[in-house]
Amino acid sequence: PILDGLIELPFPARFRGSVWFLPYIMWAIFSALVGGGAALFVFEKEQITQTTIISLSASVLLLYQITSDFAEYWVHSRNQEIVYDVKCDDPTVVVPTSSRSRKR
């Protein structure tokens, strides 16, 4: 799951749904929060207990997971096409479609 979010980073730009840049704004906020926390951690390391370090590490992992899941949801929810099945006349949602295949 940790690499999953990194592998999916190019998807918002590739599939270009509405407001496609919002996941990148969320990644920037995540990076700023983690970067600021890391800077404080480096400068105040002697005053932080082991329990606090463990809970901060867990919170960074949770924030990372929330950010990557949001980016994945944003791409999937903005790039759906309704395809009607010929046999049963029931709409089926197919996710996602690339912007290159739409132009053909």
Summary of the structure (lengths in Angstrom):
residues: 104
radius of gyration: 19.3
end to end distance: 34.0
largest distance: 68.2
contacts: 244
relative contact order: 0.18
helix: 67%
strand: 8%
